[in-house]
Amino acid sequence: PQSLNEIVGQEPVTRTLSNALAGGRISHAYLFCGPRGTGKTSTARILAKAVNCLSEEGEKPCNNCAMCQAVSETRALDIIEIDAASNTGVEDIRSLREKVNYAPNQAKYKVYIIDEVHMLSTAAANALLKTLEEPPAHVIFILATTESHKILPTILSRCQRFDFRRLPATDIISKLSYICDSENIRIEPEALQMIARSATGSARDAENLLEQMTTYYGSDIN
């Protein structure tokens, strides 16, 4: 998905974020919680694109301006994605804290997307807390986690929290049908239902299953 209205099954989250963007009420720290494959990282990337969109009119992101295209093609220097599972130490976060103070290269906001933030060590989480308490005006943090209960309460209290839910089968089937139409894949409704049921609410798992099916059966799945 390249815009908030393309995120499937998370209407309360996407509507709230769209309203915040339209009203210019941007927070400096967000926390996206929920099961794997429900759209947390995709939403984080779209939000990073939207806050830096150069378009003066219409919904953001416009996906046409130079900044939107740079983010979509993962060449925007000011959108930094960090996997906390492999950067768990306090030195990693101290390095981040030093770089946070530098102004963005091209964008309006420097956006840090920290995935699996619950994997940070206690010392690293405390170091991150210092930055969240007094973030520079040009920085936005988007933290994503599958296990919010492992995050320090002091970090939770400084973020706007959004809970992503498992997707209902109807939403997954709708998404898969759209993909099949776009890719010229013929698939029977019963096959879509089986994939949706196997995915247990994860859009990513459903798309991976569909990809496996097309690899095995080709473009005609019954």
Buried (B, 14 or more C-beta within 10 A) or exposed (E): BBBBEEBBBBEEBBEBBBEBBEEEEBBBBBBBBBBBBBBBBBBBBBBBBBBBBBBEEEBBBBBEBEBBBBBBEEEBEBBBBBEBEEBBBBEBBBEBEEEBEEEBEEBBBBBBBBBBBBBBBEBBBBBBBEBBEEBEEBBBBBBBBBEBEEBBEEBBEBBBBBEBBBBEBEBBBBBBBEBBEEEEBEBEEEBBBEBBEEBBBBBBBBBBBBEEBBEEEEEEBE
